Amino acid sequence: MSKNKNSLLWRISKPGLQDSYLFGTMHVRDQRVFGQQSLIEQKILDCDVYAAELNLDEIDQQIMANAMDLDEDIHLHDLLKPKIYKRLERLFLKQTGFPLAYFDQSQPIMITNLLTESVLAKDAPYSLDATLWRFAQANEKITIGIETFEEQLAIMDKISLDYQVKGLNDMVRNFKKFKKQLKHLTALYQSGDLKKLFKKTKKQAGPLRKLMIYNRNQIMAERIGQFVQEKSVFAAIGAGHLEGAKGVLRLLKKQGFRCKPISMELSEA
């Protein structure tokens, strides 16, 4: 076992309980985030339950799509200055291959997400967390969500339209800088540097850090703590949620669990 805490994989233990694991994921299909997948899969096989942030089988695509729509009397082109909208049209077509007009009734955060996805490679057919979910199911593990679909929709509903517009404006004006930052984030993920990952995630969340990070950390730590009392669990959550004074690792330690990093370079004996 490495003493280096730069790891995305942690053993969660407490006397009288089977070992469980906590793994930090990144919700992308870029092959660079799939390092040591065989080690991760082995730990999933060692557990009874695979817990993702969300039960992927419970996502209602129609409800999700409706949640990403603007009100009927609002259109994307009305929310942006003409000059910015024109730049966005060119950028969106270049990055995604689709005319922006197809998404004129979509919330700005939807456009931001699609542009974000366009920056990184799509090497794998599914994102890392979805790939692990499918692996767990193929091996007849119990699969559960830590948060509910309704809870995640409620979070999205609290992100104001003004905030979404500002974020999209900033992205369009500084897309090269945005791409550089996203690639840097991927490199940090590869290195397993949780402290830098958390700082970056916290900075990106800005005024939404309580809504998007801290409140969710509390919920996830409480539920993971409950789950592992009953069965051995492999919990996979966004890597930005692990570190920090209000991070899931610290919150689990406050519940009396021992959290120990597992080397991602070499399998344990």
Secondary structure, 3 states (H helix, E strand, C coil): CCCCCCCCEEEEECCCCCCEEEEEECCCCCHHHCCCHHHHHHHHHCCCEEEEEECHHHCCHHHHHHHCECCCCCCHHHHCCHHHHHHHHHHHHHHHCCCHHHHCCECHHHHHHHHHHHHCCCCCCCCHHHHHHHHHHHCCCEEEEEECHHHHHHHHHCCCHHHHHHHHHHHHHCHHHHHHHHHHHHHHHHHCCHHHHHHHHHHHHHHHHHHHHHHHHHHHHHHHHHHHHHCCEEEEEEHHHCCCCCCHHHHHHHCCCEEEECCCCCCCC
